[in-house]
Amino acid sequence: MSELLYKASDLMKEPVIVDGSATLSEAITRMLNEGVDALVVVDKSNRLVGIITKRDILWAIKYREADIAKTSISSVMNKNIITVEPEVNLADIVNIMLENNISHIPVVEDGKVVGIISDRDLVEVLSDVLDRLRVRGSVVEE
């Protein structure tokens, strides 16, 4: 696949979905068990209502003195979510995430969450692209 043609649908991972009524303690456990840094919060129709990241949880504990056993995800999650559609290209995704200082961006189609892209996913893809360009460059130089 040409590096310039990567789209959100090529980069996205399966989102880890939670209910907003779960506690921060449950969110932390879920993140650790799933090996992710963000959870997507959806309603019963799989429509995105929020996203909570480890940074959001740490902020709530530090600055709001949130009790992780009692504080709900919905009271801490970001409700002003920036999303992309599956056809958005790699360069636009990088720019959106940089401009908005976000580490995760849900991929939404017809109002429903179909994936999530993290800054780590982008680094992995960009590393792969750079490796391919290096290989091509060394072949051309010979």
Phi, psi and omega per residue, in radians:
M1 nan 2.328 3.096
S2 -1.116 2.366 -3.087
E3 -1.007 -0.574 -3.079
L4 -1.332 -0.184 -3.079
L5 -1.737 0.020 3.104
Y6 -0.995 2.369 3.103
K7 -2.149 2.934 3.123
A8 -0.934 -0.701 -3.114
S9 -1.106 -0.443 3.105
D10 -1.414 -0.458 -3.012
L11 -1.714 -0.467 -2.963
M12 -1.174 2.645 3.049
K13 -1.953 2.886 3.071
E14 -1.154 2.206 -3.135
P15 -1.318 2.596 3.006
V16 -1.631 2.060 -2.999
I17 -1.840 2.422 3.115
V18 -2.343 2.880 3.046
D19 -1.598 2.441 -3.109
G20 -1.107 -0.326 -3.136
S21 -1.416 -0.184 3.096
A22 -1.124 2.715 -3.125
T23 -1.494 2.888 3.070
L24 -1.078 -0.612 3.088
S25 -1.054 -0.767 3.103
E26 -1.149 -0.639 3.111
A27 -1.119 -0.774 3.127
I28 -1.064 -0.809 3.128
T29 -1.048 -0.767 -3.129
R30 -1.115 -0.758 3.115
M31 -1.060 -0.788 3.140
L32 -1.127 -0.773 -3.125
N33 -1.151 -0.631 -3.085
E34 -1.592 -0.203 -3.126
G35 1.197 0.660 -3.141
V36 -2.163 2.856 3.125
D37 -1.925 0.049 -3.132
A38 -2.615 2.571 3.081
L39 -2.152 2.460 3.122
V40 -1.695 2.305 -3.141
V41 -1.865 2.150 -3.127
V42 -2.203 2.817 3.048
D43 -1.548 -3.033 -3.077
K44 -1.127 -0.352 3.123
S45 -1.653 0.240 -3.114
N46 1.124 0.428 3.076
R47 -1.573 2.363 -3.092
L48 -1.144 2.215 3.071
V49 -2.089 -0.249 3.128
G50 -3.116 3.012 3.043
I51 -2.478 2.452 3.089
I52 -2.230 2.280 -3.134
T53 -1.970 2.910 3.097
K54 -1.068 -0.568 3.099
R55 -1.099 -0.705 3.097
D56 -1.080 -0.728 -3.129
I57 -1.158 -0.809 3.123
L58 -1.068 -0.707 3.113
W59 -1.074 -0.780 -3.130
A60 -1.100 -0.700 3.133
I61 -1.188 -0.807 -3.063
K62 -1.256 -0.856 -2.975
Y63 -1.755 -0.370 3.094
R64 -1.888 -0.056 -3.088
E65 0.879 0.764 -3.111
A66 -1.153 2.385 3.026
D67 -1.479 1.919 -3.027
I68 -1.106 -0.394 3.137
A69 -1.379 -0.332 -3.059
K70 -2.055 -0.407 -3.062
T71 -1.388 2.262 -3.127
S72 -1.427 2.676 3.067
I73 -1.007 -0.735 -3.064
S74 -1.092 -0.422 3.139
S75 -1.429 -0.188 -3.087
V76 -2.057 -0.472 -3.023
M77 -1.060 2.744 3.051
N78 -1.463 2.127 -3.122
K79 -1.705 -0.229 3.106
N80 -1.693 1.352 -2.971
I81 -1.590 2.350 3.019
I82 -1.632 2.289 -3.099
T83 -2.251 2.926 2.991
V84 -2.293 2.798 3.050
E85 -1.652 2.819 -3.068
P86 -0.993 -0.469 -3.069
E87 -1.516 -0.072 -3.115
V88 -1.165 2.394 -3.060
N89 -1.450 2.860 -3.068
L90 -0.960 -0.837 -3.103
A91 -1.056 -0.727 3.132
D92 -1.165 -0.676 3.115
I93 -1.084 -0.824 3.125
V94 -1.019 -0.830 -3.129
N95 -1.082 -0.754 3.134
I96 -1.071 -0.800 -3.109
M97 -1.165 -0.708 3.119
L98 -1.170 -0.819 -3.115
E99 -1.086 -0.541 -3.081
N100 -1.804 0.051 3.116
N101 0.901 0.875 3.127
I102 -2.053 2.611 -3.107
S103 -1.768 -0.216 -3.121
H104 -2.490 2.505 3.105
I105 -2.418 2.076 3.104
P106 -1.221 2.558 3.054
V107 -1.799 2.150 -3.030
V108 -2.169 2.380 3.085
E109 -2.302 2.202 -3.093
D110 0.927 0.674 3.096
G111 1.381 -0.018 -3.113
K112 -1.960 2.510 -3.136
V113 -1.288 2.189 3.119
V114 -2.045 -0.154 3.134
G115 -3.113 3.136 3.077
I116 -2.568 2.533 3.102
I117 -2.127 2.292 3.112
S118 -1.874 2.874 3.071
D119 -1.066 -0.571 3.097
R120 -1.134 -0.699 3.084
D121 -1.026 -0.731 3.141
L122 -1.145 -0.735 3.125
V123 -1.078 -0.744 3.132
E124 -1.082 -0.780 -3.138
V125 -1.165 -0.778 -3.139
L126 -1.137 -0.609 3.067
S127 -1.105 -0.750 3.104
D128 -1.097 -0.753 3.123
V129 -1.067 -0.800 3.135
L130 -1.096 -0.700 3.094
D131 -1.063 -0.759 3.136
R132 -1.118 -0.713 3.133
L133 -1.154 -0.649 3.093
R134 -1.104 -0.768 3.133
V135 -1.083 -0.806 3.123
R136 -1.076 -0.716 3.139
G137 -1.102 -0.695 -3.133
S138 -1.252 -0.558 3.099
V139 -1.208 -0.738 -3.133
V140 -1.153 -0.674 -3.107
E141 -1.165 -0.495 -3.098
E142 -1.332 nan nan
